[in-house]
């Protein structure tokens, strides 16, 4: 599909011959050292789930299935392509009404060890965040309470950042002064540890506030270099996307949209409210996707550098009604949830739906699945090594492979490899080979077929990701073990029959 930007890890790009490598870096002015950005095929939707009631939060479990929060019913549903949605939890104390109810969901980044699912919801007295386990969904532990509630402007999006911290977009609850009141947690983006406590490196000691001056943030997404972007509802004139910096003030209610006040940060993108009412957001490669409610479309925003964007392009305009949430799935597809039963839409017979869009050039299957590992590796205790070089790739073969180490801890690591078709003809199958220099071994691998002979590794495509059109790509990943040294392979080869 598309190559990724470098996270804290190591990235290699090699041609068919395996001669040479490149690592993504940054431009001198802080812009992104942009690799490739592919596209999704919006003409080939697959319906993952139907007859949902105002779905809001959506998060993926390690097995590739997703959990969806229904705003007004307080149900948490588990969905996957080709299967009927299954109710797995009901959140106690939800008080729906207007825009309030069961809102955001987030899956713990250490789900393999703690099994936690996080939910943001409106109770009769406040907005709060709780966590629970699917094997004991009736036990729901609050980690943050006391956020001002209202029928409107509750925010509600929660997401774990690449730093392992939980972020929450909290609306101003209809009291605009909250946004500029540093003592209020409303009208803010909050940052907390998974247990709800304050990280020591937050902008203000003892405060959860990460940024302020927000009206109603409902989308949070990070790019490959760990930079945070947020989508936000304006009042009557401008909706916006902001590049979020620690301690930043984004101007509400003094400024709506762009202003000339040096105290506040300008948005990177603005739309009229009729074009957007932006809710969920996700990033794939160097493209930000934003789901629009009133605008009934999916905005595709190219990210061109730190805090800047190219010209947004509208997708799916008017085709599925109000769009609430967009997320990139572990298998590389894009999932979009409608919101036509939220009291403001015109629902179709099968609404609300969750739709899946494949990457361009990937042939869809009747029941696409991901062989994501059943466990998630623990949080890193040893930081991954970053190799800050910008050597361009060599070779002009049709197939290239990008190796990226995404996580490392004592004795273990996680990595992924993106295979890209650089030619003009469709590839029908691919094989990637490399040799580990330090005796590392692979324990679990998903979205590929592994053959290992000592340190020599061979990975072939599986059925659903073997066909790649021009400029399309597919990604497989794995967890492994190391002892002493964990050097990334310097030579990969990618071949196609």
C-alpha positions as CSV (number, residue, x, y, z in Angstrom):
1,X,0.0,0.0,0.0
2,X,2.3,2.8,1.1
3,X,5.7,2.9,2.8
4,X,5.7,4.3,6.3
5,X,7.6,7.2,7.8
6,X,10.3,6.3,10.3
7,X,9.2,5.8,13.9
8,X,11.7,5.3,16.6
9,X,13.3,2.4,14.9
10,X,15.3,1.4,11.8
11,X,14.1,1.5,8.2
12,X,15.9,0.0,5.2
13,X,14.8,0.1,1.6
14,X,16.4,-2.2,-0.9
15,X,15.9,-3.1,-4.5
16,X,15.7,-6.5,-6.1
17,X,19.4,-6.9,-6.0
18,X,19.6,-5.9,-2.3
19,X,22.4,-3.5,-3.1
20,X,22.2,-0.4,-0.9
21,X,19.8,0.8,1.7
22,X,18.1,4.0,2.9
23,X,16.7,5.2,6.2
24,X,14.0,7.9,6.4
25,X,15.1,11.1,8.1
26,X,14.0,14.7,8.4
27,X,14.5,17.7,6.2
28,X,16.5,20.6,7.6
29,X,13.4,22.7,8.4
30,X,11.7,19.9,10.3
31,X,9.6,18.7,7.4
32,X,9.0,15.0,6.8
33,X,11.5,13.0,4.9
34,X,8.6,11.8,2.9
35,X,8.6,8.2,1.6
36,X,5.8,7.0,-0.6
37,X,2.1,7.6,-0.1
38,X,-0.4,5.2,-1.7
39,X,-4.1,5.3,-1.8
40,X,-7.2,3.3,-0.9
41,X,-9.7,2.0,-3.4
42,X,-12.8,3.8,-2.4
43,X,-14.7,2.1,-5.3
44,X,-14.6,-1.3,-3.7
45,X,-16.1,-1.1,-0.2
46,X,-16.7,-4.2,1.9
47,X,-19.4,-4.0,4.6
48,X,-18.0,-5.3,7.8
49,X,-21.0,-4.6,10.0
50,X,-24.6,-3.4,9.6
51,X,-27.5,-2.3,11.9
52,X,-25.3,-0.6,14.5
53,X,-26.7,2.2,16.5
54,X,-24.6,5.4,16.2
55,X,-21.2,3.7,16.4
56,X,-18.6,6.1,17.8
57,X,-15.3,4.6,19.1
58,X,-13.5,1.9,17.2
59,X,-10.3,0.0,18.1
60,X,-8.5,-3.1,16.9
61,X,-7.7,-6.1,19.0
62,X,-4.5,-8.1,18.3
63,X,-6.4,-10.7,16.3
64,X,-7.5,-8.1,13.8
65,X,-11.1,-7.9,14.9
66,X,-12.5,-4.5,16.1
67,X,-14.4,-3.3,19.0
68,X,-17.1,-0.7,18.4
69,X,-18.8,1.5,20.9
70,X,-22.5,2.4,20.3
71,X,-23.2,5.9,21.6
72,X,-26.8,5.6,22.7
73,X,-27.1,1.9,23.6
74,X,-23.9,1.7,25.7
75,X,-23.0,-1.6,24.0
76,X,-19.5,-2.6,22.9
77,X,-19.7,-4.8,19.9
78,X,-16.9,-7.0,18.4
79,X,-16.9,-7.0,14.6
80,X,-14.9,-8.7,11.8
81,X,-15.6,-9.2,8.1
82,X,-17.9,-12.0,7.3
83,X,-19.3,-12.4,10.8
84,X,-22.3,-11.1,12.7
85,X,-21.4,-8.5,15.3
86,X,-21.3,-9.8,18.8
87,X,-22.0,-7.8,22.0
88,X,-19.1,-8.2,24.3
89,X,-19.8,-5.6,27.0
90,X,-22.3,-3.0,28.2
91,X,-20.9,0.1,29.9
92,X,-22.6,0.9,33.2
93,X,-23.8,4.4,34.0
94,X,-24.0,5.8,30.4
95,X,-26.4,8.7,30.1
96,X,-27.0,9.3,26.4
97,X,-28.7,12.4,25.0
98,X,-27.8,14.8,22.2
99,X,-24.1,14.2,21.6
100,X,-23.5,12.6,24.9
101,X,-23.2,8.8,25.6
102,X,-20.7,6.1,25.1
103,X,-18.0,7.7,23.0
104,X,-14.3,6.8,22.5
105,X,-12.7,3.4,22.8
106,X,-9.0,2.6,23.0
107,X,-7.1,-0.7,23.3
108,X,-4.2,-0.9,25.7
109,X,-0.8,-1.0,23.9
110,X,0.1,-3.8,26.4
111,X,-3.1,-5.7,25.8
112,X,-1.3,-9.0,25.8
113,X,-0.4,-8.6,29.5
114,X,-3.1,-6.5,30.9
115,X,-6.1,-7.1,28.6
116,X,-7.5,-3.6,29.2
117,X,-10.0,-1.8,27.0
118,X,-10.6,1.9,27.7
119,X,-13.9,3.8,27.2
120,X,-14.8,7.5,27.5
121,X,-18.5,8.2,28.3
122,X,-21.0,10.6,29.6
123,X,-22.6,9.7,32.9
124,X,-25.5,11.6,34.7
125,X,-22.9,13.8,36.5
126,X,-19.7,13.9,34.4
127,X,-17.6,12.7,31.5
128,X,-15.2,10.0,32.6
129,X,-12.8,7.4,31.4
130,X,-12.9,3.8,32.6
131,X,-11.1,0.6,31.8
132,X,-12.3,-3.0,31.8
133,X,-11.4,-6.5,30.5
134,X,-13.4,-8.5,28.0
135,X,-13.1,-11.6,30.2
136,X,-14.8,-9.6,33.1
137,X,-16.7,-6.8,31.4
138,X,-18.9,-6.1,34.4
139,X,-15.8,-4.9,36.3
140,X,-15.3,-1.3,35.1
141,X,-12.7,0.8,36.9
142,X,-12.7,4.6,36.6
143,X,-9.3,6.1,35.8
144,X,-10.5,9.7,35.3
145,X,-13.7,11.3,36.5
146,X,-15.2,14.8,37.0
147,X,-14.9,16.2,33.5
148,X,-17.8,18.6,32.9
149,X,-20.6,17.1,30.9
150,X,-23.3,18.5,28.6
151,X,-25.6,17.3,25.9
152,X,-23.2,18.9,23.4
153,X,-19.4,19.5,23.1
154,X,-18.3,16.5,25.2
155,X,-15.3,15.6,23.0
156,X,-14.8,11.9,23.7
157,X,-12.0,10.6,21.5
158,X,-9.3,8.7,23.3
159,X,-6.2,7.1,21.9
160,X,-2.8,5.8,23.0
161,X,0.1,7.7,21.6
162,X,3.4,6.2,20.5
163,X,4.8,7.1,23.9
164,X,2.4,4.7,25.6
165,X,0.4,7.5,27.2
166,X,-3.4,7.9,26.9
167,X,-4.7,11.1,25.3
168,X,-8.2,12.4,25.5
169,X,-10.0,15.1,23.5
170,X,-12.3,16.9,26.0
171,X,-14.9,19.4,24.8
172,X,-15.7,22.7,26.5
173,X,-19.1,21.3,27.5
174,X,-20.8,24.4,26.2
175,X,-18.9,26.8,28.6
176,X,-16.5,28.5,26.3
177,X,-14.5,30.0,29.1
178,X,-13.4,26.5,30.1
179,X,-11.1,26.3,27.1
180,X,-8.9,29.2,28.3
181,X,-9.0,28.3,32.0
182,X,-5.8,26.4,32.8
183,X,-7.5,25.0,35.9
184,X,-10.3,23.4,33.9
185,X,-9.8,20.1,32.1
186,X,-12.5,20.9,29.6
187,X,-11.7,22.5,26.2
188,X,-8.4,20.6,26.3
189,X,-6.4,17.6,25.1
190,X,-5.3,15.6,28.1
191,X,-2.4,13.3,28.5
192,X,-2.2,10.7,31.2
193,X,-0.6,7.4,32.2
194,X,-2.7,4.3,31.6
195,X,-3.9,4.4,35.2
196,X,-5.0,8.0,34.8
197,X,-2.1,9.6,36.7
198,X,-0.2,12.6,35.5
199,X,3.1,12.0,33.6
200,X,6.1,13.8,35.0
201,X,6.9,15.3,31.5
202,X,3.5,17.0,30.9
203,X,3.8,20.7,30.0
204,X,2.6,21.8,33.5
205,X,3.7,19.8,36.6
206,X,0.8,18.0,38.2
207,X,-1.6,18.8,35.4
208,X,-3.1,16.4,32.8
209,X,-3.5,19.3,30.3
210,X,-1.4,18.8,27.2
211,X,-2.9,21.6,25.0
212,X,-5.7,24.1,25.5
213,X,-8.0,26.5,23.7
214,X,-10.1,23.8,22.1
215,X,-13.8,23.8,21.5
216,X,-14.6,20.1,20.7
217,X,-11.8,17.8,19.7
218,X,-13.0,14.5,18.3
219,X,-10.0,13.2,16.3
220,X,-6.5,12.3,17.4
221,X,-3.8,10.8,15.2
222,X,0.0,10.5,15.1
223,X,2.3,10.5,12.1
224,X,5.3,8.2,11.8
225,X,7.6,10.7,13.6
226,X,5.3,10.8,16.6
227,X,3.7,14.2,15.9
228,X,0.1,14.6,17.0
229,X,-2.8,16.0,14.9
230,X,-6.3,16.8,16.1
231,X,-9.6,17.4,14.3
232,X,-11.9,19.9,15.9
233,X,-15.4,21.3,15.5
234,X,-15.7,25.1,15.1
235,X,-18.8,27.1,16.0
236,X,-20.5,28.7,13.0
237,X,-17.7,29.4,10.5
238,X,-14.6,27.2,10.6
239,X,-13.8,23.6,11.4
240,X,-10.1,22.7,11.7
241,X,-7.2,20.3,11.9
242,X,-4.4,21.3,14.3
243,X,-0.8,20.2,14.7
244,X,-0.6,19.7,18.4
245,X,2.5,20.8,20.4
246,X,2.9,20.3,24.2
247,X,1.5,23.4,26.0
248,X,0.1,24.9,22.8
249,X,-2.9,27.2,23.0
250,X,-5.3,27.0,20.0
251,X,-7.3,30.1,20.6
252,X,-10.9,29.1,21.3
253,X,-13.1,31.0,22.1
254,X,-11.0,34.1,21.2
255,X,-10.3,32.8,17.8
256,X,-12.2,30.4,15.5
257,X,-10.1,29.2,12.6
258,X,-7.1,31.3,11.7
259,X,-6.3,34.5,13.6
260,X,-3.5,37.0,13.9
261,X,-3.0,36.7,17.7
262,X,0.6,35.6,18.5
263,X,-0.7,34.0,21.7
264,X,-2.4,31.2,19.7
265,X,-1.4,28.6,17.2
266,X,-3.2,28.7,13.8
267,X,-4.8,25.5,12.4
268,X,-3.1,23.7,9.5
269,X,-6.4,23.1,7.7
270,X,-9.7,24.8,7.9
271,X,-13.1,24.0,6.3
272,X,-16.5,25.5,6.5
273,X,-18.8,23.7,8.9
274,X,-21.0,22.6,6.0
275,X,-17.9,20.9,4.4
276,X,-16.8,19.0,7.5
277,X,-17.9,18.8,11.1
278,X,-14.8,16.7,11.5
279,X,-14.8,13.8,13.9
280,X,-12.5,10.7,13.8
281,X,-9.0,10.9,12.3
282,X,-6.2,8.5,11.4
283,X,-2.9,8.6,9.5
284,X,-1.6,6.2,6.9
285,X,1.9,7.0,5.7
286,X,1.9,10.8,5.1
287,X,-1.8,11.1,4.6
288,X,-4.3,12.2,7.3
289,X,-7.9,10.9,6.9
290,X,-10.7,12.8,8.7
291,X,-14.3,11.6,8.9
292,X,-16.9,14.4,8.3
293,X,-20.4,14.3,9.7
294,X,-22.3,17.3,8.3
295,X,-20.0,17.2,5.3
296,X,-20.9,13.5,4.6
297,X,-17.4,12.8,3.2
298,X,-14.0,11.6,4.1
299,X,-11.2,14.2,3.9
300,X,-7.8,13.1,2.7
301,X,-5.1,15.5,3.8
302,X,-1.5,15.2,2.6
303,X,1.0,16.0,5.4
304,X,3.9,17.9,3.9
305,X,5.9,18.8,7.0
306,X,5.8,19.8,10.7
307,X,2.5,21.6,11.1
308,X,1.7,22.0,7.4
309,X,-0.5,20.3,4.9
310,X,-1.2,20.1,1.2
311,X,-4.5,20.5,-0.4
312,X,-7.2,18.3,1.1
313,X,-9.2,16.0,-1.2
314,X,-12.8,14.8,-0.5
315,X,-13.6,11.2,-0.9
316,X,-17.0,9.3,-0.6
317,X,-18.9,12.6,-0.7
318,X,-22.6,11.9,0.0
319,X,-22.2,8.2,-0.6
320,X,-22.8,6.9,2.9
321,X,-24.1,9.9,4.8
322,X,-22.6,11.1,8.0
323,X,-19.1,9.7,8.8
324,X,-18.0,9.5,12.4
325,X,-14.9,7.4,12.7
326,X,-12.0,6.3,10.4
327,X,-9.2,3.9,11.5
328,X,-6.4,2.1,9.7
329,X,-6.7,-1.6,10.3
330,X,-3.8,-4.0,11.1
331,X,-4.1,-5.6,7.6
332,X,-3.5,-2.2,5.9
333,X,-7.2,-1.5,5.0
334,X,-9.2,1.6,6.0
335,X,-12.3,1.2,8.1
336,X,-15.0,3.9,8.2
337,X,-18.1,4.0,10.5
338,X,-21.2,5.9,9.6
339,X,-23.3,7.9,12.0
340,X,-26.7,8.2,10.4
341,X,-28.7,7.0,13.5
342,X,-27.4,9.7,15.7
343,X,-30.5,11.9,15.4
344,X,-29.1,14.1,12.6
345,X,-28.8,11.8,9.7
346,X,-31.1,10.0,7.2
347,X,-30.4,6.3,7.8
348,X,-30.4,3.7,5.1
349,X,-32.1,0.4,5.8
350,X,-28.8,-1.2,7.0
351,X,-27.4,1.8,8.9
352,X,-25.3,2.3,10.8
353,X,-22.5,0.5,9.0
354,X,-18.7,-0.1,9.3
355,X,-17.1,-0.2,5.8
356,X,-13.7,-1.5,4.8
357,X,-11.7,-0.1,1.9
358,X,-8.7,-2.0,0.6
359,X,-5.4,-0.5,-0.6
360,X,-5.2,0.3,-4.2
361,X,-4.0,-2.7,-6.1
362,X,-4.9,-5.3,-3.5
363,X,-7.4,-7.8,-4.6
364,X,-10.2,-8.2,-1.9
365,X,-11.2,-11.6,-0.6
366,X,-14.7,-12.7,0.4
367,X,-13.6,-12.7,4.1
368,X,-10.4,-10.9,4.5
369,X,-8.7,-11.6,7.8
370,X,-5.4,-10.7,9.4
371,X,-3.2,-13.2,11.0
372,X,-2.1,-10.7,13.6
373,X,-0.4,-12.4,16.5
374,X,-2.6,-13.3,19.5
375,X,-0.4,-11.4,21.8
376,X,1.1,-7.9,21.8
377,X,4.7,-7.3,23.0
378,X,5.3,-5.5,26.2
379,X,6.2,-1.8,26.4
380,X,9.8,-1.2,25.5
381,X,12.3,-1.1,28.3
382,X,15.3,-0.7,25.9
383,X,14.7,2.0,23.3
384,X,15.0,1.0,19.7
385,X,18.1,2.2,17.9
386,X,17.6,5.0,15.4
387,X,20.0,5.2,12.4
388,X,19.8,8.8,11.2
389,X,21.0,8.4,7.6
390,X,19.3,9.5,4.4
391,X,21.0,7.5,1.8
392,X,18.7,7.1,-1.2
393,X,17.8,3.6,-2.3
394,X,19.6,2.0,-5.2
395,X,18.4,-0.5,-7.8
396,X,15.4,-0.2,-10.1
397,X,13.7,-3.5,-9.7
398,X,9.9,-3.9,-9.6
399,X,9.8,-4.9,-6.0
400,X,11.3,-3.3,-2.9
401,X,11.2,-4.1,0.8
402,X,11.3,-1.7,3.8
403,X,12.4,-3.1,7.2
404,X,11.3,-1.1,10.2
405,X,11.8,-2.0,13.8
406,X,8.9,-0.6,15.8
407,X,9.5,-1.8,19.3
408,X,12.3,-3.3,21.4
409,X,12.4,-4.6,25.0
410,X,14.9,-6.7,26.9
411,X,15.3,-9.9,25.0
412,X,12.6,-9.1,22.4
413,X,11.6,-6.8,19.6
414,X,8.8,-6.2,17.0
415,X,9.3,-5.2,13.4
416,X,7.4,-4.9,10.1
417,X,8.4,-5.1,6.5
418,X,6.5,-3.3,3.7
419,X,6.7,-4.7,0.2
420,X,6.1,-2.3,-2.6
421,X,5.6,-2.7,-6.4
422,X,7.7,-0.1,-8.1
423,X,6.9,-1.3,-11.5
424,X,4.0,-0.7,-13.9
425,X,2.9,-4.3,-14.2
426,X,0.9,-6.1,-11.5
427,X,2.9,-8.4,-9.2
428,X,1.3,-11.8,-8.6
429,X,3.2,-12.9,-5.5
430,X,6.4,-11.8,-3.7
431,X,9.2,-13.2,-1.6
432,X,11.4,-11.2,0.8
433,X,14.7,-12.6,2.1
434,X,17.3,-11.4,4.6
435,X,19.9,-12.7,7.1
436,X,20.0,-11.6,10.8
437,X,23.6,-10.6,11.8
438,X,23.3,-11.4,15.5
439,X,21.4,-14.7,15.6
440,X,17.9,-13.1,16.2
441,X,15.0,-15.5,15.9
442,X,11.4,-14.9,14.8
443,X,8.7,-16.1,17.2
444,X,5.4,-15.0,15.6
445,X,4.8,-13.6,12.1
446,X,1.5,-12.3,10.6
447,X,0.4,-11.5,7.0
448,X,3.1,-13.7,5.5
449,X,4.5,-17.2,5.4
450,X,7.8,-17.8,7.2
451,X,10.6,-20.1,6.4
452,X,13.7,-19.8,8.6
453,X,17.0,-21.6,8.3
454,X,19.2,-20.5,11.1
455,X,19.6,-16.7,10.6
456,X,18.4,-16.8,7.0
457,X,14.8,-15.6,6.8
458,X,12.4,-16.1,3.9
459,X,8.9,-14.6,3.9
460,X,6.3,-15.1,1.2
461,X,2.9,-13.5,0.7
462,X,-0.3,-15.0,1.9
463,X,-3.4,-15.2,-0.2
464,X,-4.9,-11.8,0.5
465,X,-1.8,-9.6,0.0
466,X,0.1,-11.3,-2.9
467,X,-1.4,-9.3,-5.8
468,X,0.0,-5.8,-5.9
469,X,-0.8,-3.2,-8.6
470,X,1.6,-0.5,-9.6
471,X,2.7,1.6,-6.6
472,X,0.7,-0.7,-4.2
473,X,2.2,-2.2,-1.2
474,X,1.6,-4.8,1.5
475,X,3.0,-5.1,5.1
476,X,3.8,-8.1,7.2
477,X,5.1,-8.0,10.8
478,X,6.6,-10.2,13.4
479,X,7.9,-10.4,16.9
480,X,11.3,-11.9,17.7
481,X,14.0,-12.6,20.3
482,X,17.6,-11.3,20.6
483,X,20.5,-11.8,23.0
484,X,23.3,-9.3,23.3
485,X,22.9,-7.3,20.1
486,X,19.9,-6.6,17.9
487,X,21.2,-5.1,14.7
488,X,18.8,-4.6,11.8
489,X,19.6,-6.5,8.6
490,X,21.5,-4.5,6.1
491,X,20.5,-6.4,3.0
492,X,17.0,-7.5,2.0
493,X,16.0,-8.9,-1.4
494,X,12.5,-8.8,-2.8
495,X,11.6,-10.9,-5.7
496,X,8.4,-11.7,-7.6
497,X,7.7,-14.7,-9.8
